[in-house]
Amino acid sequence: MKLFDYKLIFIAITTLLCIPIFIPTIYEALPEVEHEKFVSLGILGKDGLAENYYPTADSIIYEDILNKWHIYIHNNFGESTQLLLKIKILEPNIDPPNISTCLPCSGFEVFEIRRVISKNQTITIPFHWMITDLNEKENSSIISEIQINNQTRILNISCENNETIRVVCELWVFDTNDNKFHFSWIDLEEKRCVWTQIQFKITSNS
Amino acid sequence: MMRRLDMIKKKFLLFFIIIYTSSSTINTSLSEINRDIINDINKKINIAYIEILEIESSGLNIDNMVNTINIINDYNTKIQYAINNGNTDEATIYINEVEILISQINNEAAILKENILNTDYYQKLLNISISTTTTIIICYLFWTIFKIYYINRIQNMKPMVTTK
């Protein structure tokens, strides 16, 4: 056998040896694999845990007693995401956001904050609030003023005795296509949205 | 007497309408100005965020810019609260802070973008040159080893010289 008869074996072995060298260049050229995009949202209690939301064991919020809650957000969008957190107080007769149609609720918006969250980052936003003006009548109560993170909000929320009020947290996601915040986003051809809530009764007697 | 009273009534009504209209116009224009200020800040934040996304997609570190934009977001909340409470002096201080921070992000983004263009170009060039050089060296070594092996084999195949 002559030397040039080994040409095919030579080319095959050289190609096999060269493949690992070109892997970084090939990897850069390949399109990114799509993964599930989602945001986790939760309300945490006084110590940053999913407990101790209320001053006492029963789910009652008292006037002039500070409730130290924390809003937990984890970004799994695969890139930095700008989110808008809206906190609303809902009267008993108002429906919460619709998870199937991804429609936000029409409650009384009391707090709004924007946050840019890095890829796979988790943040907690303090939500320290208390009812500072509660007018109790015979069968109903009216919240006229609340304080959130040392800022006062005037509002008018009424409920009958023994009815529950909700605090609803909605996460709105910034869309770079139209430069607007939307309550939903499309992931793997499916509409998604995220919100959470806490229900409680109110009273002025501490 | 009645005519005079009518005249006074009409004048008073006219005066009241003028006062009411002008005050409501001032209120509307003030709230419009406030809305414009907030919209302007929001637009600037959105532009800064898009800049951050562009830089992140190039694989550079954006932690500092994210921290700055979140400080701006905090100021934004304070501005809205101050404006809603008619505290314009406080709002102006925060607006000035926001302007400074936004220009900081834009400057950092511009510097990083320049680096991206250079780094990206040189990185590709480096990748290709390293790959090509390594391939050539491997081929040369392999060919040399193979030649030595082949020559030795051919030499071994030569008939041995026998001695008497």
Interface residues (C-beta under 8 A of the other chain):
Chain A: L3 Y6 F10 I13 T14 L17 C18 I21 F22 P24 T25 E28 E79 S80 Q82 E112 I113 R114 R115 V116 I117 S118 K119 Q151 F174 T176 N179
Chain B: K43 I45 N46 Y49 I50 I52 L53 E56 S57 I62 D63 V66 I69 N70 N73 D74 N76 T77 Q80 Y81 N127 I128 I130 S131 T134 T135 I138 C139 F142 W143 F146 K147 Y150
